[in-house]
Amino acid sequence: MTRTIATALLLTLLGTGAHAAPPSAAHPPLDAVLKSAEALETYRAVTIAPDGRSIAWVESIAGADGLPSERSTLEVAALTANGAGAPRRVSAIAGRAGRPGGAVERDPAWSPDGRRLAFLSDAAHAGQVDLYVAEIGAGAAPRRLTHLAGQAAEPRWSPDGRSIALLVIEGRSETAGPLAAVPRDAGVVGETPQEQRLAVVDAAATASSPAPAPARLVSPADLYVYEYDWAPDGRSFAATAAHGSGDDNWFVAELYSIAADGAGARSLWKPAVQLAAPRVSPDGRSVAVIGGLMSDFGLNGGDVYVVPTAPTAAGGPRNVTPGLAASPAWLAWTAPDRLLVVETAGGETAVAALELPAAGAPRVTTVWHGAETIAAGPAAPSLALAADGTTSAVLRHSFGRPPEVWAGPLGAWRQVTAKNARYTPSWGEAKSLRWRSGGLDVLDVQGWLLPPPGVDLDSAPAAGPRLPLVVVIHGGPASAYRDAWTPIAGLLASQGFLVFLPNPRGSFGAGEAFTRGNVKDFGYGDLDDVLAGLDAVKAAAPWNGKAGIFGWSYGGFLTMWAVTRTDRFQAAVAGAGIANWQSYYGQNRIDQWMIPYFGASVYDDPWIYARSSPISFIQRVKTPTLVLQGERDAEVPAPQAYEFWHALKALGVETQLVIYPDEGHRFAKPADERDRLRRIVEWFARLLR
């Protein structure tokens, strides 16, 4: 229940402000900061050929206004001993009249021999993607393999290179997923869910035929498939899947084995946790999967489980990382007894080798640990790995360095792209903070402090002018701030604010017990952690005592909640926040996520929902609060914003509600993103300076 930062929030920096608050002499004008960010490249994916000789990635295409658009293209480069060769564009749009602005081209996938690249493109029909294959090095135009009618995603080659699987939602024209603007209901509601199914395309048969081949659906018609992996023999898949609505039921998904010939599916594991990243072992005997308390599909964290693909005398699923003080987010087999795991660890990112001996306890060895973030796409930490288990490609970024593509041996990557080299941060050097939080459980908590430009946090806090603070709460709640390019925090810092990014209990990065620390306790222990962190800020930075608080999604809830519990904030901005957990249960489209956190439905235990609802304590609020909301948000519907805003107005508290028409939980229109950002900066500038 969060807002994906890497793609959506990058757009918040791309544009110019028209009515920003007047800047002080201590920081650059907001318009200048926004203008300098217009050239920022938003890479959307990176992948590497199994032989480690080539990489491919997705780049955005700017629209007529100079801002990134939904259109994108693929770039391919050969890896060399010294880095990479000059990239070249691979596109299905070449020579097509009437499409001068480009197409949506995404989801690149290398064939096992590294000679072909499969990808999705809407080159033939705008808004409708199909599967294409390019012969890398041949110079021929990519071949179109399908005629689809609906959504498609995640193409992957079979181990023998003769077939390509992909996920398909037949007949769906709208963007899938709860972050997008939800279609308006009409007629009978909720009785005909559209299922995402596994399909297989015979790539070998189409090599000599000009006519696209049909995509053969192989998963059951009543099963929504979220993620999948081919078995090494090519005869089946391991997949996470559930019956019913795709947006809602990921939270109760099971691990399945699905026959590649369409013969059916069988459940391998029905867990009490959420599942992500299923990977079949090289010998086909096991499936490794991340299991944990995860509040959002695509933002992964938990423990690593190994599940046998057939019943064995040794038993069923086994947690091979119990007590790990980190949160695995991605994994891959490098041998039948060895996994490579990318994890969030204390606000940073690590790569670890997980050895699984036949006898004895699993062993974890750190391969690389960095105060930065690596990823292969816009969500959880990850990498693209070649067949040798060490050559890899990543998107690499940090608070001080925007994303670029890197490739090479693990931890010894060389930079491949440099499109963002001209962009320098308009904020200071970030500092990791650690503090102890009290209450019933004394916990070690971590967070980040981002200063304005020219402020050295390593000098004495008393040095220089004292500054106002904005606390920015992440969504989720199962998420984390890492040392990563974080535009919304960076923009606030550029405007003269100290920015505090806490990772309170409920976050990833300190193990599964810490992530479960706010179960049945929303707003209590996690807010205590945030407030305790203010003492760490006071000791580390020249803070003048004035503070604001901002958050989106769960961060929006905690912002609404904070102003009912404390007067330490003089300004608040709540985006897509939950004002009333009881009414929210019946309004949102993803209510299954709430059961693991609250322990029961609102109908079975209404008190546990009421005790964490800001509306229950609304008469305590004195803090001026700006409320921002997408009109067609499925994750946090607009009535929650109206309820909180209406209460503050009735109580005489300064407030303002801004509704963005046709926007979902993640904004799609750059103009709305720019307006949202300007309003946030203006609100804090007026009330904290």
C-alpha positions as CSV (number, residue, x, y, z in Angstrom):
1,M,0.0,0.0,0.0
2,T,2.6,2.4,-1.1
3,R,3.7,4.6,-4.0
4,T,6.5,3.3,-6.2
5,I,9.2,5.9,-5.9
6,A,11.8,5.0,-8.5
7,T,9.5,5.6,-11.5
8,A,6.6,7.8,-10.3
9,L,8.5,10.2,-8.0
10,L,11.2,10.8,-10.6
11,L,8.6,12.6,-12.5
12,T,8.1,15.1,-9.7
13,L,11.4,16.7,-10.5
14,L,10.7,17.1,-14.2
15,G,9.1,20.4,-15.0
16,T,9.1,24.0,-13.9
17,G,7.1,25.6,-11.1
18,A,4.8,28.5,-11.8
19,H,3.9,29.7,-8.3
20,A,6.6,28.4,-5.9
21,A,7.2,30.1,-2.6
22,P,9.9,32.9,-2.8
23,P,13.3,31.4,-2.0
24,S,15.7,32.6,0.6
25,A,19.2,33.5,-0.2
26,A,20.4,30.3,1.4
27,H,19.0,28.0,-1.3
28,P,18.4,28.0,-5.1
29,P,15.0,29.0,-6.5
30,L,12.6,26.1,-6.9
31,D,12.1,26.8,-10.6
32,A,15.9,26.6,-11.1
33,V,16.1,23.2,-9.4
34,L,13.2,21.9,-11.4
35,K,14.6,23.2,-14.6
36,S,18.0,21.6,-14.0
37,A,16.3,18.2,-13.6
38,E,14.4,18.2,-16.9
39,A,17.2,16.2,-18.6
40,L,17.2,13.4,-16.0
41,E,16.9,10.0,-17.7
42,T,14.5,7.6,-16.0
43,Y,15.8,4.1,-16.8
44,R,13.1,1.5,-16.4
45,A,14.8,-1.9,-16.7
46,V,18.2,-3.6,-17.3
47,T,18.9,-7.2,-18.3
48,I,22.0,-9.2,-19.3
49,A,22.4,-12.0,-21.8
50,P,23.1,-15.5,-20.2
51,D,26.6,-15.5,-21.8
52,G,27.4,-12.2,-20.2
53,R,28.4,-10.6,-23.5
54,S,25.5,-8.1,-23.9
55,I,23.2,-6.0,-21.9
56,A,19.9,-4.3,-22.7
57,W,18.0,-1.6,-20.9
58,V,14.9,0.6,-21.3
59,E,15.0,4.4,-21.6
60,S,12.2,6.8,-21.5
61,I,11.3,9.0,-24.5
62,A,10.7,12.7,-23.8
63,G,7.4,14.2,-25.0
64,A,6.9,17.5,-26.8
65,D,7.1,19.3,-23.5
66,G,10.5,17.8,-22.7
67,L,9.2,15.6,-19.9
68,P,9.5,11.8,-19.8
69,S,6.4,10.1,-21.3
70,E,5.0,6.6,-21.2
71,R,6.9,5.9,-24.4
72,S,10.2,4.2,-24.2
73,T,12.9,2.4,-26.2
74,L,15.5,-0.3,-25.8
75,E,19.2,0.2,-25.9
76,V,21.7,-2.7,-26.4
77,A,25.4,-2.7,-25.8
78,A,28.1,-5.4,-26.0
79,L,30.2,-5.8,-22.8
80,T,34.0,-5.6,-23.2
81,A,37.0,-6.0,-20.9
82,N,37.0,-2.3,-20.3
83,G,33.3,-1.8,-19.9
84,A,30.8,-1.7,-22.7
85,G,30.7,-0.7,-26.4
86,A,28.6,2.1,-27.8
87,P,24.8,1.3,-27.3
88,R,22.5,1.0,-30.2
89,R,18.7,1.3,-30.3
90,V,16.5,-1.7,-30.9
91,S,13.0,-0.8,-31.9
92,A,9.9,-2.2,-33.7
93,I,8.8,1.4,-34.6
94,A,11.4,2.0,-37.4
95,G,9.8,3.0,-40.7
96,R,6.3,3.1,-39.4
97,A,4.4,6.2,-40.7
98,G,2.2,8.0,-38.2
99,R,4.3,7.1,-35.2
100,P,7.0,9.8,-35.2
101,G,6.9,10.1,-31.4
102,G,7.9,6.5,-30.8
103,A,6.2,3.6,-29.0
104,V,6.1,1.9,-25.7
105,E,8.8,-0.7,-25.8
106,R,9.6,-2.6,-22.6
107,D,10.3,-5.8,-20.7
108,P,13.4,-7.0,-22.6
109,A,14.4,-10.7,-22.2
110,W,17.5,-12.5,-23.7
111,S,17.3,-15.9,-25.3
112,P,19.4,-18.6,-23.7
113,D,22.1,-18.3,-26.5
114,G,22.3,-14.5,-26.1
115,R,21.6,-13.9,-29.7
116,R,17.9,-12.8,-29.6
117,L,16.1,-10.2,-27.5
118,A,12.4,-10.6,-26.9
119,F,10.4,-7.5,-25.8
120,L,7.0,-6.0,-25.8
121,S,6.0,-3.1,-28.1
122,D,2.9,-1.2,-29.1
123,A,4.5,-0.3,-32.5
124,A,1.7,-2.0,-34.5
125,H,-1.2,-0.4,-32.5
126,A,-0.8,2.4,-30.0
127,G,-1.8,1.2,-26.6
128,Q,-1.7,-2.5,-27.4
129,V,1.6,-4.3,-26.9
130,D,2.7,-7.4,-28.7
131,L,5.6,-9.7,-28.4
132,Y,8.6,-9.0,-30.7
133,V,12.0,-10.7,-31.2
134,A,15.1,-9.0,-32.5
135,E,18.1,-10.9,-33.8
136,I,20.9,-9.0,-32.2
137,G,23.8,-8.5,-34.6
138,A,21.8,-9.5,-37.7
139,G,20.6,-6.0,-38.5
140,A,17.1,-7.1,-39.4
141,A,14.0,-5.5,-38.1
142,P,12.4,-7.1,-35.1
143,R,9.8,-9.8,-35.8
144,R,6.3,-9.5,-34.4
145,L,5.2,-12.8,-32.8
146,T,1.7,-12.1,-31.5
147,H,-1.6,-10.4,-32.2
148,L,-2.8,-9.7,-28.6
149,A,-5.9,-8.1,-27.3
150,G,-5.3,-7.1,-23.7
151,Q,-2.5,-6.4,-21.3
152,A,0.8,-8.3,-21.4
153,A,4.0,-8.4,-19.3
154,E,7.2,-10.3,-18.3
155,P,8.2,-12.4,-21.4
156,R,10.7,-15.1,-20.6
157,W,12.4,-17.7,-22.9
158,S,12.1,-21.4,-22.3
159,P,15.4,-23.1,-21.4
160,D,15.7,-24.6,-24.9
161,G,15.0,-21.2,-26.6
162,R,12.1,-22.5,-28.6
163,S,9.3,-20.9,-26.7
164,I,8.6,-17.6,-24.9
165,A,6.2,-17.4,-22.0
166,L,4.5,-14.2,-20.9
167,L,1.7,-12.9,-18.6
168,V,-1.6,-11.9,-20.4
169,I,-4.9,-10.3,-19.3
170,E,-7.2,-10.9,-22.2
171,G,-9.6,-8.1,-23.0
172,R,-8.2,-5.5,-20.5
173,S,-7.6,-2.1,-22.0
174,E,-6.7,-0.3,-18.7
175,T,-3.3,-0.5,-17.0
176,A,-3.3,-3.4,-14.6
177,G,-2.4,-3.0,-10.9
178,P,-3.7,-1.1,-7.9
179,L,-1.4,1.9,-8.4
180,A,-3.1,2.9,-11.6
181,A,-6.3,4.9,-11.8
182,V,-9.1,2.4,-11.2
183,P,-11.9,2.2,-13.9
184,R,-15.2,3.6,-12.7
185,D,-17.7,1.0,-11.7
186,A,-20.9,0.6,-13.8
187,G,-23.6,-2.1,-13.5
188,V,-23.0,-5.2,-11.4
189,V,-19.8,-4.8,-9.4
190,G,-17.0,-7.4,-8.8
191,E,-18.5,-10.5,-10.3
192,T,-16.3,-10.9,-13.4
193,P,-12.6,-10.5,-12.4
194,Q,-10.1,-10.4,-15.3
195,E,-7.4,-13.0,-14.7
196,Q,-3.8,-12.7,-15.6
197,R,-2.8,-16.0,-17.2
198,L,0.4,-17.6,-18.3
199,A,0.7,-17.9,-22.1
200,V,3.3,-19.6,-24.3
201,V,4.3,-18.6,-27.8
202,D,6.2,-21.0,-30.1
203,A,9.1,-18.8,-31.1
204,A,10.7,-21.4,-33.3
205,A,7.6,-21.9,-35.5
206,T,7.3,-18.2,-36.2
207,A,10.9,-17.9,-37.4
208,S,10.0,-18.9,-40.9
209,S,6.4,-17.6,-41.0
210,P,5.3,-14.0,-41.5
211,A,2.0,-14.5,-39.7
212,P,2.1,-14.0,-35.9
213,A,1.5,-17.1,-33.8
214,P,-1.3,-17.4,-31.2
215,A,-0.4,-17.0,-27.6
216,R,-1.4,-20.4,-26.1
217,L,-2.9,-19.9,-22.6
218,V,-1.6,-22.6,-20.3
219,S,-2.6,-21.6,-16.7
220,P,-6.2,-22.3,-15.4
221,A,-8.8,-19.7,-16.4
222,D,-9.8,-18.9,-12.8
223,L,-6.2,-18.3,-11.5
224,Y,-4.5,-14.9,-11.5
225,V,-0.7,-15.5,-12.0
226,Y,1.6,-12.8,-10.4
227,E,5.1,-14.1,-11.0
228,Y,6.6,-17.2,-12.6
229,D,9.8,-19.1,-13.5
230,W,10.4,-21.8,-16.0
231,A,11.5,-25.2,-14.7
232,P,14.8,-26.3,-16.2
233,D,13.2,-29.1,-18.3
234,G,10.8,-26.6,-19.8
235,R,7.8,-28.7,-19.0
236,S,6.4,-26.6,-16.1
237,F,6.5,-23.4,-14.3
238,A,6.7,-22.4,-10.6
239,A,4.3,-19.5,-10.0
240,T,2.7,-17.4,-7.3
241,A,-1.0,-17.2,-8.1
242,A,-4.5,-16.8,-6.5
243,H,-8.1,-17.1,-7.4
244,G,-10.1,-13.9,-7.8
245,S,-9.1,-10.3,-8.2
246,G,-5.5,-9.7,-9.1
247,D,-5.2,-6.4,-7.2
248,D,-6.5,-7.8,-3.9
249,N,-5.6,-11.5,-3.7
250,W,-1.8,-11.3,-4.1
251,F,-1.8,-11.1,-0.3
252,V,-3.2,-14.7,-0.1
253,A,-1.4,-16.1,-3.2
254,E,-0.1,-19.7,-3.1
255,L,3.0,-21.3,-4.8
256,Y,1.9,-23.4,-7.7
257,S,3.4,-25.7,-10.3
258,I,1.7,-25.1,-13.6
259,A,2.1,-27.5,-16.6
260,A,3.5,-25.8,-19.7
261,D,1.2,-27.9,-21.9
262,G,-1.9,-26.5,-20.2
263,A,-2.6,-29.8,-18.3
264,G,-3.3,-28.0,-15.0
265,A,-1.9,-26.6,-11.9
266,R,-1.2,-28.0,-8.4
267,S,-0.4,-26.1,-5.2
268,L,3.1,-26.5,-3.7
269,W,2.6,-24.3,-0.7
270,K,-0.3,-22.3,0.9
271,P,1.7,-20.0,3.2
272,A,0.7,-17.7,6.0
273,V,2.9,-15.0,4.5
274,Q,3.1,-13.1,1.2
275,L,5.2,-14.6,-1.5
276,A,7.6,-13.1,-4.1
277,A,10.3,-14.0,-6.6
278,P,9.8,-17.8,-7.2
279,R,12.9,-19.4,-8.6
280,V,13.2,-23.1,-9.6
281,S,16.5,-24.7,-8.7
282,P,18.9,-25.9,-11.5
283,D,18.0,-29.6,-10.7
284,G,14.3,-28.8,-10.7
285,R,13.8,-30.3,-7.2
286,S,13.1,-27.1,-5.3
287,V,11.6,-23.6,-5.6
288,A,13.2,-20.8,-3.7
289,V,10.8,-18.0,-2.8
290,I,10.8,-14.9,-0.5
291,G,8.1,-15.1,2.1
292,G,7.2,-12.4,4.6
293,L,4.9,-9.6,5.7
294,M,4.8,-7.6,2.5
295,S,2.2,-4.8,2.0
296,D,2.9,-4.2,-1.7
297,F,3.4,-6.4,-4.7
298,G,6.8,-5.6,-6.2
299,L,8.3,-4.2,-2.9
300,N,9.8,-7.4,-1.5
301,G,11.2,-8.3,1.8
302,G,11.1,-11.3,4.2
303,D,12.9,-14.6,4.6
304,V,14.1,-17.1,2.0
305,Y,12.1,-20.3,1.9
306,V,13.0,-23.5,-0.1
307,V,10.0,-25.5,-1.2
308,P,10.3,-29.1,-2.7
309,T,8.6,-29.5,-6.0
310,A,7.5,-33.0,-5.1
311,P,6.6,-34.6,-1.7
312,T,9.7,-35.8,0.1
313,A,10.4,-37.6,3.4
314,A,12.4,-34.5,4.4
315,G,9.3,-32.5,4.8
316,G,7.8,-29.3,3.3
317,P,8.8,-25.7,3.0
318,R,11.9,-24.7,5.0
319,N,12.9,-21.2,6.1
320,V,16.7,-21.0,5.3
321,T,17.3,-17.5,6.7
322,P,15.6,-17.5,10.2
323,G,16.7,-14.6,12.3
324,L,18.5,-12.8,9.4
325,A,18.9,-9.1,10.3
326,A,18.1,-8.0,6.8
327,S,15.3,-8.3,4.3
328,P,15.9,-10.4,1.1
329,A,14.3,-8.7,-1.9
330,W,15.5,-10.8,-4.9
331,L,17.2,-14.1,-5.4
332,A,18.6,-16.5,-8.1
333,W,20.1,-20.0,-8.0
334,T,23.7,-20.2,-9.0
335,A,24.0,-23.9,-8.2
336,P,21.7,-26.6,-6.9
337,D,23.0,-25.8,-3.4
338,R,23.7,-22.0,-3.7
339,L,21.5,-18.9,-4.0
340,L,22.5,-15.3,-4.6
341,V,20.4,-12.9,-2.6
342,V,20.0,-9.1,-2.8
343,E,18.7,-7.7,0.4
344,T,17.9,-4.4,2.2
345,A,20.2,-4.1,5.2
346,G,20.1,-1.2,7.6
347,G,19.0,1.3,5.0
348,E,21.6,0.1,2.6
349,T,21.9,-2.7,0.0
350,A,23.8,-6.0,0.1
351,V,24.4,-9.0,-2.1
352,A,24.9,-12.3,-0.2
353,A,25.7,-15.9,-1.1
354,L,23.4,-18.4,0.6
355,E,24.9,-21.9,0.8
356,L,22.5,-24.8,1.4
357,P,24.5,-27.9,2.3
358,A,22.9,-31.3,2.4
359,A,23.7,-31.5,6.1
360,G,24.0,-28.7,8.6
361,A,22.7,-25.1,8.8
362,P,22.6,-22.8,5.8
363,R,25.6,-20.3,5.6
364,V,25.3,-16.7,4.5
365,T,28.3,-14.8,3.2
366,T,28.3,-11.2,2.1
367,V,29.5,-10.7,-1.5
368,W,29.0,-7.0,-1.7
369,H,27.6,-4.3,0.7
370,G,27.3,-0.7,-0.4
371,A,25.9,2.6,0.9
372,E,23.9,2.9,-2.3
373,T,21.1,1.1,-4.1
374,I,21.3,-1.5,-7.0
375,A,18.3,-2.6,-8.9
376,A,17.3,-4.1,-12.3
377,G,14.0,-2.2,-12.3
378,P,12.0,0.4,-10.5
379,A,10.9,-1.5,-7.4
380,A,12.8,-3.7,-5.0
381,P,16.6,-4.0,-4.9
382,S,17.8,-6.6,-7.5
383,L,20.2,-7.2,-10.3
384,A,20.4,-8.9,-13.7
385,L,22.6,-12.0,-13.5
386,A,24.4,-13.9,-16.3
387,A,24.7,-17.7,-16.3
388,D,28.1,-17.7,-14.7
389,G,26.6,-16.4,-11.4
390,T,28.9,-13.3,-11.1
391,T,28.7,-11.2,-14.3
392,S,25.8,-8.8,-13.8
393,A,24.1,-5.5,-14.7
394,V,22.4,-3.1,-12.4
395,L,20.9,0.4,-12.2
396,R,23.1,2.0,-9.6
397,H,22.3,5.1,-7.6
398,S,22.5,6.9,-4.3
399,F,21.5,10.1,-2.5
400,G,24.4,11.8,-4.3
401,R,24.4,10.1,-7.7
402,P,21.4,9.7,-10.0
403,P,20.7,6.3,-11.7
404,E,23.0,4.9,-14.4
405,V,23.5,1.5,-16.0
406,W,26.5,-0.4,-14.7
407,A,27.8,-3.9,-15.6
408,G,30.6,-6.4,-14.8
409,P,31.5,-8.8,-12.1
410,L,29.6,-8.5,-8.8
411,G,30.7,-5.5,-6.9
412,A,33.2,-4.5,-9.6
413,W,30.8,-3.0,-12.0
414,R,31.8,-0.5,-14.7
415,Q,29.6,2.4,-15.7
416,V,27.9,1.9,-19.0
417,T,25.7,5.0,-19.4
418,A,26.3,8.6,-18.4
419,K,23.1,10.4,-19.5
420,N,22.6,11.9,-16.0
421,A,26.2,13.0,-15.5
422,R,25.4,16.6,-16.0
423,Y,22.8,16.5,-13.2
424,T,24.3,17.4,-9.8
425,P,22.3,17.2,-6.5
426,S,20.9,20.4,-5.2
427,W,21.2,19.2,-1.7
428,G,24.0,18.2,0.7
429,E,25.6,14.9,1.7
430,A,23.2,12.4,3.4
431,K,24.0,10.9,6.8
432,S,22.7,7.6,8.3
433,L,21.4,8.0,11.8
434,R,20.8,5.3,14.4
435,W,18.9,5.6,17.6
436,R,17.1,3.7,20.3
437,S,13.4,3.8,20.6
438,G,11.6,3.0,23.9
439,G,8.1,1.7,24.7
440,L,7.4,-1.9,25.5
441,D,10.2,-3.0,23.2
442,V,13.5,-1.1,23.0
443,L,14.6,-1.3,19.4
444,D,17.5,-0.1,17.3
445,V,16.1,2.1,14.5
446,Q,17.8,3.6,11.4
447,G,17.0,6.5,9.2
448,W,18.6,9.1,6.9
449,L,19.1,12.8,7.3
450,L,19.4,14.8,4.1
451,P,20.6,18.5,4.5
452,P,20.3,21.5,2.3
453,P,23.3,22.4,0.0
454,G,26.3,23.7,1.9
455,V,25.3,22.1,5.2
456,D,28.0,19.7,6.5
457,L,26.4,17.3,9.0
458,D,29.9,16.1,10.2
459,S,30.6,19.5,11.6
460,A,29.2,20.6,15.0
461,P,25.4,21.0,14.9
462,A,25.7,24.6,16.3
463,A,27.8,25.7,13.2
464,G,25.9,27.9,10.7
465,P,22.2,28.9,10.6
466,R,19.6,26.7,12.2
467,L,17.0,25.3,9.8
468,P,13.5,23.9,9.8
469,L,12.9,20.1,9.4
470,V,10.5,18.1,7.3
471,V,10.0,14.4,8.3
472,V,9.1,12.3,5.2
473,I,7.4,9.0,6.1
474,H,7.6,6.2,3.5
475,G,4.6,4.2,2.4
476,G,4.0,0.5,2.8
477,P,4.4,0.1,5.7
478,A,6.7,-2.7,4.6
479,S,9.2,-0.6,2.7
480,A,12.4,1.3,3.5
481,Y,14.4,4.3,2.7
482,R,17.8,3.3,1.3
483,D,20.8,5.3,0.2
484,A,19.0,6.0,-3.1
485,W,18.2,8.8,-5.5
486,T,15.1,10.1,-3.7
487,P,13.8,13.2,-5.6
488,I,11.0,14.4,-3.3
489,A,13.3,14.5,-0.3
490,G,16.1,16.0,-2.4
491,L,13.8,18.8,-3.6
492,L,12.7,19.7,-0.1
493,A,16.4,19.7,1.0
494,S,17.3,22.0,-1.9
495,Q,14.7,24.5,-0.7
496,G,16.4,24.9,2.7
497,F,14.9,22.2,4.8
498,L,16.6,19.5,6.7
499,V,14.8,16.2,5.6
500,F,14.5,13.3,8.0
501,L,13.7,9.8,6.4
502,P,13.1,7.3,9.2
503,N,12.7,3.5,8.9
504,P,10.5,2.8,11.9
505,R,9.3,-0.7,13.0
506,G,7.3,-2.2,10.1
507,S,10.1,-1.3,7.6
508,F,12.4,-3.6,5.8
509,G,16.1,-3.8,6.5
510,A,16.3,-5.2,10.1
511,G,14.8,-8.7,9.7
512,E,11.3,-10.2,9.6
513,A,10.6,-9.6,13.4
514,F,11.2,-5.9,12.9
515,T,9.0,-5.8,9.8
516,R,6.2,-7.4,11.9
517,G,6.8,-4.9,14.7
518,N,3.6,-2.8,13.9
519,V,1.2,-5.8,13.6
520,K,-2.0,-4.8,15.5
521,D,-0.2,-1.6,16.5
522,F,-0.5,0.8,13.6
523,G,0.5,4.3,14.7
524,Y,1.8,3.5,18.1
525,G,5.2,1.9,18.1
526,D,6.1,3.2,14.7
527,L,5.2,6.8,15.6
528,D,7.2,6.4,18.8
529,D,10.2,5.4,16.6
530,V,9.8,8.5,14.5
531,L,9.5,10.8,17.4
532,A,12.5,9.2,19.2
533,G,14.4,9.8,16.0
534,L,13.9,13.6,16.3
535,D,16.3,13.5,19.3
536,A,18.9,11.9,17.0
537,V,18.3,14.7,14.4
538,K,18.7,17.3,17.1
539,A,22.1,15.9,18.0
540,A,23.3,15.6,14.4
541,A,22.0,18.7,12.6
542,P,21.5,22.5,13.0
543,W,17.7,22.1,13.5
544,N,15.8,25.2,14.8
545,G,13.0,23.1,16.4
546,K,10.4,23.8,13.8
547,A,9.1,20.6,12.1
548,G,6.7,19.5,9.4
549,I,5.6,16.0,8.4
550,F,4.7,14.5,5.0
551,G,3.8,11.1,3.8
552,W,2.0,9.3,1.0
553,S,-0.2,6.1,1.4
554,Y,0.8,4.5,4.7
555,G,3.0,7.6,5.2
556,G,-0.2,9.7,4.6
557,F,-1.9,7.7,7.4
558,L,1.0,8.2,9.8
559,T,1.0,11.9,9.0
560,M,-2.8,12.1,9.8
561,W,-2.2,10.0,12.9
562,A,0.8,12.0,14.1
563,V,-1.1,15.3,14.2
564,T,-3.7,13.6,16.5
565,R,-1.0,12.4,18.9
566,T,1.6,15.2,19.2
567,D,2.0,19.0,18.8
568,R,5.7,18.7,17.7
569,F,4.8,19.4,14.1
570,Q,3.8,22.9,13.0
571,A,2.8,21.8,9.4
572,A,1.6,18.6,7.8
573,V,0.9,17.3,4.3
574,A,-1.0,14.0,4.0
575,G,-1.2,12.3,0.6
576,A,-3.5,9.4,0.0
577,G,-3.8,8.8,3.7
578,I,-6.2,6.6,5.7
579,A,-8.3,8.6,8.1
580,N,-10.6,5.9,9.3
581,W,-9.5,2.2,9.1
582,Q,-13.1,1.0,9.7
583,S,-14.6,2.8,6.7
584,Y,-11.5,2.2,4.6
585,Y,-11.9,-1.6,5.0
586,G,-15.1,-1.4,2.9
587,Q,-13.9,1.2,0.4
588,N,-10.6,0.1,-0.8
589,R,-10.0,-2.6,-3.6
590,I,-7.2,-4.4,-1.8
591,D,-8.6,-5.2,1.7
592,Q,-6.9,-8.6,1.9
593,W,-3.6,-6.8,2.9
594,M,-5.2,-5.7,6.1
595,I,-5.9,-9.2,7.7
596,P,-2.2,-10.0,8.3
597,Y,-1.7,-6.6,10.0
598,F,-4.9,-6.3,12.0
599,G,-5.4,-10.0,12.7
600,A,-9.0,-10.1,11.7
601,S,-11.5,-8.4,9.5
602,V,-13.1,-5.1,10.6
603,Y,-16.4,-7.1,11.0
604,D,-14.8,-9.5,13.5
605,D,-12.7,-7.0,15.5
606,P,-13.8,-3.4,14.8
607,W,-12.0,-2.1,17.9
608,I,-8.5,-2.9,16.6
609,Y,-9.3,-0.8,13.6
610,A,-10.8,2.1,15.6
611,R,-7.9,2.4,18.0
612,S,-5.5,3.2,15.1
613,S,-7.9,5.5,13.2
614,P,-7.0,9.2,13.1
615,I,-10.7,10.1,13.0
616,S,-11.1,8.5,16.5
617,F,-8.9,11.2,18.0
618,I,-9.6,14.0,15.5
619,Q,-10.5,16.6,18.1
620,R,-6.9,16.7,19.3
621,V,-5.6,18.1,15.9
622,K,-4.2,21.7,15.9
623,T,-1.7,21.3,13.1
624,P,-2.4,23.0,9.7
625,T,-2.7,20.1,7.3
626,L,-2.8,19.9,3.5
627,V,-4.5,16.9,2.1
628,L,-3.7,15.6,-1.4
629,Q,-5.6,12.8,-3.2
630,G,-6.0,11.1,-6.6
631,E,-9.7,10.9,-7.6
632,R,-9.6,7.3,-8.8
633,D,-7.3,5.8,-6.3
634,A,-8.0,2.1,-5.7
635,E,-5.5,1.6,-2.8
636,V,-6.7,4.6,-0.8
637,P,-10.1,5.9,-2.1
638,A,-10.8,9.6,-2.1
639,P,-13.5,9.4,0.7
640,Q,-10.7,9.0,3.2
641,A,-9.3,12.4,2.2
642,Y,-12.7,14.0,2.3
643,E,-13.4,12.5,5.8
644,F,-10.2,13.9,7.3
645,W,-10.5,17.3,5.6
646,H,-14.2,17.7,6.6
647,A,-13.4,17.0,10.2
648,L,-10.6,19.6,10.3
649,K,-12.8,22.2,8.7
650,A,-15.5,21.6,11.2
651,L,-13.0,21.9,14.0
652,G,-11.6,25.2,12.7
653,V,-8.1,23.7,11.9
654,E,-6.4,25.3,8.9
655,T,-6.7,22.8,6.0
656,Q,-7.0,22.4,2.3
657,L,-8.0,19.4,0.2
658,V,-6.7,19.0,-3.4
659,I,-8.3,16.3,-5.6
660,Y,-6.5,15.4,-8.8
661,P,-9.0,14.2,-11.4
662,D,-8.5,10.8,-13.0
663,E,-5.3,10.1,-11.0
664,G,-4.8,6.9,-9.1
665,H,-2.4,6.0,-6.3
666,R,0.5,6.8,-8.6
667,F,0.0,9.9,-10.6
668,A,0.3,9.5,-14.4
669,K,0.2,13.1,-15.6
670,P,3.4,15.2,-15.2
671,A,1.4,18.4,-14.8
672,D,-0.3,16.9,-11.7
673,E,3.0,15.7,-10.3
674,R,4.4,19.2,-10.7
675,D,1.4,20.8,-9.1
676,R,1.5,18.3,-6.2
677,L,5.2,19.0,-5.6
678,R,4.8,22.8,-5.7
679,R,2.0,22.7,-3.2
680,I,4.0,20.6,-0.8
681,V,7.0,22.9,-0.9
682,E,4.7,26.0,-0.6
683,W,2.8,24.6,2.4
684,F,6.0,23.9,4.4
685,A,7.7,27.1,3.3
686,R,4.8,29.3,4.5
687,L,4.4,27.6,7.9
688,L,7.9,26.6,8.8
689,R,10.0,29.6,7.6
